[in-house]
Amino acid sequence: MADSPISVAFSKVQDLPEAAKSGLPAAERERADSFKAAQRRDQYLCARALLRALLQRYTGNPAKSHELGSDDKGKPVCAGGPAISIAHSGGIVMCAAAPHGEIGIDIEIPNLRHNIDGIAARYFAAEESAWLATQPEDRFFMLWVLKEAWLKAEGTGIAGGLDRLRCVVTPPAIDAHVSSGVSPLLSLYALDDALIGIATQSAAHENLAIELWDPQSGLFDSDCGALFVAATG
């Protein structure tokens, strides 16, 4: 596993068959039942089924054998397995695994109804906010998914401070710096209307591929329409 590449896969929530749900451990099905919102329940079930399928292929161990949990900050962990991360937006869930270090993944569907100028001015670094004022609106969302992914890799989430990672995205390059700690390794992809950010602390992204998981067949397909946008050098 130490020499394995980063593995990233996504699935569509509405495609999850009952057989895939029933194949999850009882504790995870019970956890899903505790969600009042149907969308949140379906996202959780699909994410767990996808993550276990990804881990089975990544490690060679049966899907149900993996002990999944979270650390004291809520970051998902796989006991004795690779570093993992989970994200969802609307009807899409994504999971990622890395052989060493930590990994974070985020997916966002840009919503131009948000006050992106105000959000950038309040939460981003001053130089980022000034740069965004001269750029197309999609650059804000590119920075957002990269920042979220990096904070997930650190295990802090947004509470860790969106301005700690400072980025400029000029496809195909990402110029990124952090105020302290390990320099970021970042990749940015587009999937239909969504943007995907991937961050690691030490695992190289050269052989990274995003795949679609079909829960009906259990197969992964790299011909899924995900397009590379940019990455750190």
Buried (B, 14 or more C-beta within 10 A) or exposed (E): EEEBBBBBBBBBBEBBEEEBBEBBBEEBBEBBEEBEEEEEBBBBBBBBBBBBBBBBBBBEEEBEEBEBEEEEEEBBBBEEBBBBBBBBBBBBBBBBBBBBBBBBBBBBBBEEEEEBEEBBBEBBBEEBBEBBEEBEEBBBBBBBBBBBBBBBBBBBEEEBBBBBBBBBBEEEEBEBEBEEEEEBBBBBBBBEEBBBBBBBBEBEBEEBBBBBBBBEEBEBEEEBEBEBBBBBE
